[in-house]
Amino acid sequence: MGLIGEVLMLPFAPVRGGAWAIRQVLHEAERIYYDPATVRAELKRLEEQLEAGEITEEEFDRREDELLDRLETTMRSGDTTGNGT
């Protein structure tokens, strides 16, 4: 884009910057959501809730399936950093 194009697009700079920031936040949230270490920690917490009687067996099974699906998605994508952050 040339100088004239940049000048014409200048009023939209805050919108473009805001969209970039939103994309960065979304990317980071997805990275944390699918991080294997995060999923494993949630599985452990879920098991503790079951053992403490805080959730039913049915609730445990449903939520465990969701977590295992997330873990499988991560493993298929090849992103197995597992650093938990």
N, C-alpha and C positions, 0 to 999 in steps of 0.2 A: 504494500500500500504506500503510495507516495505521500508527499508532504501535504498536498491538498486534501487527500483522503483522511489523513491523521487530523488535520484541523477540523474537517467536517464532522468527524467522529468524536471530537473532544467532549462535547456535552454528554456523551454516553459513557464516558470513562468510569464514573462511579458505579453505573449499572454493570459494566463489564468486570470491574474489580469486585463487586459484591457477588457476582455469579462465580467468579474464580474462588472466592473465599468459601462459598457454599459447597462447591465441588470438592475443595480440600477437606472440609469438615466431614462431608459424606464419605469420602474415600477413607479417612481415618476411622470413622465409626464402623465401616464395613470391615476394615482390617482387624479391629479389635473384636468385632462380633464373630468373625470366622477364625480367629486365632486359636489353634489347637490347645494351647495352655489355658486359655480362658474357658473353652468348652469343657476341658477336663476338670477345671476347678468348679464349674457349675454342676457337672455330674457328681462330683464328690459332695457338694453342698446339698444336692437333691437327695442323695443317698442318706445323708445325715438327717435331713428332714423326715424321710420315711422312717428311719430307725427311731426318731424321737416322737413319732406319731403325729407330726404336724400336717402330713398329707396322707391321702389314701393310696392304696396300691394302684388304683386306676389312674389317679393323677400322676403318680410316679411314672407309670408306663407311658402315658401320653407325653409328658415332658421329657422323659428319657429318649423317646423316639425322635422328638424334635431336635434334641441336642446331638444325637448320633447322626441325624441327617446333616446338620451343620458340619460336624466333623468329617463326614464322608465327602461333602462338597469341597471342603478344604483339601482333603487328600487327593481328590480327583483333579483339582486345579493345580496341584504341585506346590502350593504355598504352605510349606510345613516348617516355618521358622520356629513357632512355638515359644516365643520369648515372653508371652504373657502381658505385653504392654500394647 
